[in-house]
Amino acid sequence: MALNLTATSTSGVGGYVTVFPCGPRPVTSSLNFSTAPTVANAVITPVSADGMVCFHVVGEAHLIADVSGWMR
């Protein structure tokens, strides 16, 4: 899945978001944020067997995810 991920209303202390196929979470980040109130990044991630992705946030942020494509 290809998507544009935006973290907004961040806490100002920094953090990160990991996007992954639901299941075991990887140890990498998809989007890092610090003191900027809004940060965006393009993300490509596989989907789980039932077609889902999960989001894990460390820190505080509101997330906006716009799906722009689906690949096999």
C-alpha distances in whole Angstrom, upper triangle without the diagonal:
4,6,10,12,16,18,21,25,25,28,29,29,26,23,19,16,14,10,10,10,13,16,18,17,16,19,17,16,13,16,19,22,26,28,26,26,22,20,16,14,11,8,6,5,6,7,10,13,13,9,10,9,12,13,16,19,22,24,24,22,20,17,15,11,10,7,8,6,5,6,9
4,7,10,13,16,19,23,23,26,27,28,24,22,18,15,14,11,12,12,16,19,20,18,18,20,17,15,12,14,18,20,24,26,24,23,20,17,13,11,7,6,4,7,9,10,14,17,17,13,13,11,14,14,17,19,22,24,23,21,19,15,14,10,9,6,6,5,6,8,11
4,6,10,13,16,19,20,23,24,25,22,20,16,13,13,10,12,13,16,19,20,18,18,20,17,15,11,12,16,17,21,23,21,20,16,14,10,9,6,5,6,8,11,12,15,18,18,14,13,11,13,12,15,16,20,21,20,17,16,12,10,6,5,4,5,7,9,11,15
4,7,10,13,17,17,20,21,22,19,18,15,13,13,11,14,16,18,21,22,20,19,20,17,14,11,10,14,15,18,20,17,17,13,11,7,6,5,6,9,11,14,15,19,22,21,18,16,13,14,13,16,16,18,19,19,15,14,10,8,6,5,7,7,10,13,15,18
4,7,10,14,13,17,18,19,16,14,11,9,10,9,12,15,17,20,20,18,17,18,15,12,9,8,11,12,15,17,15,14,11,8,6,5,6,7,10,12,15,15,18,22,21,18,15,13,12,10,12,12,15,16,15,12,10,7,6,5,7,9,10,13,15,17,20
4,6,10,10,14,15,17,14,13,11,10,12,12,15,18,19,22,23,20,20,20,17,13,11,8,10,10,13,14,12,10,7,6,4,7,9,10,14,15,18,19,22,25,24,21,18,16,15,12,13,12,14,14,13,9,8,6,5,6,9,12,13,16,18,21,24
4,7,7,10,11,13,11,10,9,8,12,12,16,19,20,22,22,19,19,19,17,13,11,8,9,7,10,11,9,8,6,5,6,9,12,13,16,17,20,21,23,26,26,23,20,17,15,12,12,10,11,11,9,6,6,5,7,9,12,15,17,20,22,24,27
4,5,9,10,13,12,12,12,12,15,16,20,22,23,25,26,22,23,22,20,16,15,12,12,9,11,11,9,6,4,7,9,12,15,16,20,21,24,24,26,30,28,26,23,20,18,15,15,12,13,12,9,6,5,6,8,11,14,17,19,22,24,27,30
4,7,8,11,11,12,13,14,17,19,22,25,25,27,27,24,25,24,22,19,17,14,14,11,11,10,9,5,7,10,12,15,19,20,23,24,27,27,28,32,31,28,25,22,20,16,16,13,14,11,8,5,6,9,11,14,17,21,23,26,28,30,33
4,5,8,7,8,10,11,15,17,21,24,24,26,25,22,22,21,19,16,15,12,11,8,8,7,7,5,7,9,12,15,18,19,22,23,26,26,28,31,31,28,25,22,19,15,14,11,11,8,6,4,7,9,12,15,18,21,24,26,28,30,33
4,6,7,9,11,13,17,19,23,26,25,27,26,23,23,22,21,18,18,15,13,9,8,8,9,8,10,12,15,18,21,22,25,26,28,29,30,33,33,31,27,24,21,17,16,12,11,7,5,6,10,13,16,19,22,25,27,30,31,33,36
4,6,9,12,14,18,21,24,28,28,29,28,25,24,22,21,18,18,15,12,8,6,4,7,7,10,12,15,18,21,22,26,27,30,30,32,36,35,33,29,26,23,20,18,14,12,9,8,9,12,15,17,20,23,26,28,31,33,35,37
4,7,11,14,17,20,24,27,27,28,26,23,23,20,19,16,18,15,11,9,6,6,9,10,13,13,17,19,22,23,26,26,29,30,31,35,35,33,29,26,23,19,17,13,11,7,8,10,14,16,19,22,25,27,29,32,33,35,37
4,7,11,14,17,20,24,24,25,24,20,19,17,16,13,14,11,8,5,4,6,9,10,11,11,14,15,19,19,22,23,26,27,28,32,32,30,27,23,20,16,14,11,8,6,8,9,13,14,17,19,22,25,26,29,30,31,34
4,7,10,14,17,20,20,21,20,16,16,14,12,10,11,9,6,5,6,9,11,12,12,11,13,14,17,17,20,20,23,23,25,28,29,27,23,20,17,13,11,7,5,5,7,9,12,13,16,17,20,22,24,26,27,29,31
4,7,10,13,17,17,18,17,13,13,11,9,6,7,6,4,6,8,12,12,13,12,10,11,11,14,13,16,16,19,20,21,25,25,23,20,16,14,10,8,6,5,7,9,9,12,11,14,15,18,19,21,23,24,25,27
4,7,10,13,14,16,15,11,11,11,9,6,6,5,6,8,12,15,15,15,13,11,11,10,12,11,13,13,16,16,18,22,22,20,16,13,10,7,6,5,6,9,10,9,11,9,12,12,15,16,18,20,20,22,24
4,6,10,11,12,12,8,8,8,7,5,5,7,9,12,15,18,18,18,16,14,13,12,12,10,11,10,12,13,15,18,19,17,14,10,8,6,5,7,9,12,13,13,14,11,13,12,15,16,18,18,18,19,21
4,7,9,11,11,9,9,11,9,7,6,9,12,14,18,21,20,20,17,15,13,11,11,8,9,7,9,10,12,15,16,13,11,7,6,5,7,9,12,15,15,14,14,11,12,10,13,12,15,15,15,16,17
4,6,8,8,7,7,10,10,10,9,12,15,18,21,24,24,24,21,19,17,15,14,10,9,6,7,7,8,12,13,11,9,6,5,7,8,12,14,17,18,18,17,15,15,13,15,14,16,15,14,15,16
4,6,8,8,9,13,13,13,12,16,19,21,25,28,27,27,24,22,20,18,16,12,11,7,6,5,5,8,9,8,6,4,6,9,11,15,17,21,21,20,20,17,17,15,16,14,17,15,13,14,14
4,7,8,10,14,14,15,15,17,20,22,26,29,28,27,25,23,22,20,19,15,14,11,9,7,6,9,9,9,6,5,5,8,10,14,17,20,21,20,20,17,18,16,18,16,19,18,16,17,17
4,6,9,13,14,16,16,19,21,24,27,30,30,30,28,26,24,22,21,18,17,13,11,10,8,10,11,12,10,9,8,11,11,15,17,21,22,22,22,20,21,19,21,20,23,21,19,19,19
4,7,10,12,14,15,18,20,23,26,29,29,29,28,25,24,22,22,18,17,14,13,12,10,13,15,15,13,11,10,12,11,15,16,20,22,22,23,21,22,21,23,22,24,23,21,21,21
4,7,9,10,12,15,16,19,22,25,26,26,24,22,21,19,19,16,15,12,12,13,12,15,16,16,13,11,9,9,8,12,13,17,19,19,20,18,20,18,21,20,23,22,21,21,21
4,6,8,10,13,15,18,21,25,25,26,24,21,20,18,18,14,14,11,12,13,13,17,18,18,15,12,11,11,10,13,13,17,19,20,21,19,21,19,21,21,23,22,21,20,21
4,7,10,13,13,16,19,22,23,24,23,20,20,18,18,15,16,14,15,17,17,20,22,21,19,16,14,13,11,12,12,16,18,19,21,19,22,20,23,23,24,24,23,23,24
4,7,9,10,14,17,20,21,22,20,17,17,14,15,12,13,12,14,16,17,21,22,21,18,15,14,12,11,12,12,15,18,18,20,18,19,18,21,20,22,22,21,21,22
4,6,7,10,13,17,17,18,17,14,13,11,12,10,12,11,14,16,18,21,23,21,18,14,13,10,9,9,10,13,15,14,16,14,16,15,18,18,20,20,20,21,22
4,7,10,14,17,16,17,15,12,10,8,8,6,9,9,13,15,17,21,21,19,16,13,12,10,10,10,12,14,15,14,15,12,13,12,14,15,16,17,17,18,20
4,7,10,13,12,13,11,8,7,6,9,8,11,12,16,18,20,24,24,21,19,15,14,11,11,9,11,12,13,11,13,11,12,12,14,15,17,18,20,21,23
4,7,10,10,12,11,8,9,9,12,12,15,16,19,21,23,27,27,25,22,18,16,13,12,10,10,10,12,11,13,12,14,15,17,19,20,22,23,25,27
4,7,7,8,8,6,9,10,14,15,18,19,23,24,26,30,30,27,24,20,18,15,13,11,10,9,10,9,12,12,14,15,18,20,22,24,26,27,30
4,6,8,9,9,12,14,17,18,22,23,26,27,29,33,33,31,28,24,22,18,16,13,11,9,10,10,13,14,17,19,21,24,25,28,29,31,34
4,6,9,10,13,16,20,21,25,26,29,30,32,36,36,33,30,27,24,21,19,15,14,11,11,11,14,16,18,20,23,26,27,30,32,34,36
4,6,7,10,13,17,19,23,24,28,29,31,35,35,32,29,25,24,20,19,16,15,13,12,11,13,14,15,18,20,23,24,27,29,31,34
4,7,10,14,17,19,23,24,28,29,31,34,33,31,28,25,23,19,19,15,15,13,11,9,10,12,13,16,18,22,23,26,29,31,34
4,7,11,14,16,20,21,25,26,28,32,31,28,25,22,20,17,17,15,15,14,12,9,9,10,10,13,15,18,20,23,25,28,31
4,7,11,13,17,18,22,23,26,29,29,26,23,20,19,16,16,14,14,14,13,10,11,10,10,12,14,17,18,20,23,25,28
4,7,10,13,16,19,20,23,27,27,23,21,18,17,14,16,14,16,16,15,12,12,10,9,10,11,13,14,17,19,21,24
4,6,10,13,16,18,21,25,25,21,19,16,16,14,15,14,16,17,17,14,14,11,11,10,11,12,13,15,17,18,22
4,7,10,14,16,19,22,23,19,18,15,16,14,16,16,18,20,20,17,16,13,12,10,10,10,10,11,14,15,18
4,6,10,12,16,19,19,16,15,12,13,12,14,15,17,19,19,17,17,13,12,10,10,10,10,11,12,13,16
4,7,10,13,16,17,14,13,11,13,13,15,17,19,22,22,20,20,16,15,12,12,10,10,9,9,10,12
4,7,10,13,14,11,10,8,10,11,13,16,19,21,22,20,20,16,16,12,13,11,12,11,10,10,11
4,7,9,11,9,9,8,10,13,15,18,21,24,25,23,22,19,18,15,15,13,14,11,9,8,9
4,7,8,5,5,5,9,12,15,18,21,24,24,23,22,18,18,14,15,12,14,12,9,9,10
4,5,5,5,6,9,13,15,19,22,25,25,24,23,20,20,17,18,16,18,16,13,13,12
4,6,7,10,12,16,19,22,25,28,29,28,26,23,23,20,21,18,20,17,14,14,12
4,6,9,12,16,18,22,25,28,28,27,25,22,22,19,19,17,19,17,14,14,13
4,7,10,14,17,20,24,26,26,25,23,20,19,16,16,13,15,13,10,11,11
4,7,10,13,17,20,23,23,21,19,16,16,13,14,12,15,14,12,13,14
4,7,10,13,17,20,20,18,17,14,14,11,13,11,14,13,12,13,14
4,7,10,13,16,16,15,15,12,13,11,14,13,16,16,15,17,18
4,7,10,13,13,12,11,9,11,10,13,14,17,17,17,19,20
4,7,10,11,11,12,10,13,13,16,17,20,21,21,22,23
4,6,7,8,9,9,12,13,17,18,21,23,23,25,26
4,7,9,12,12,15,17,20,22,24,26,26,28,29
4,7,10,12,15,17,21,23,26,28,28,30,32
4,7,10,13,16,19,22,25,27,28,30,32
4,6,10,13,16,19,22,24,25,28,30
4,7,10,13,16,19,22,23,26,29
4,6,10,13,16,18,20,22,25
4,7,10,13,16,17,20,23
4,6,9,12,14,17,20
4,6,9,12,15,18
4,6,8,11,15
4,7,10,14
4,7,10
4,7
4
